[in-house]
């Protein structure tokens, strides 16, 4: 049984922290974030019925001394 049914406006916070990484690993994590954000990478199973698919609303990325923020544009 799904935790959230389709249509709910629930938000899920995911925090990923990587220590002692190579630069290419940071780039790979950016690809994972993009795939999660766009709903191309599901968490769990049964993606074919819409379960485990996420849609990004905002993201904060910290890398060395730089910080980046991503935010979904409001739909018109």
PyMOL commands that set and color helices and strands:
alter all, ss='L'
color gray80, all
select helices_A, chain A and resi 23-38+47-49
alter helices_A, ss='H'
color red, helices_A
select strands_A, chain A and resi 58-63+66-71
alter strands_A, ss='S'
color yellow, strands_A
deselect
rebuild
show_as cartoon
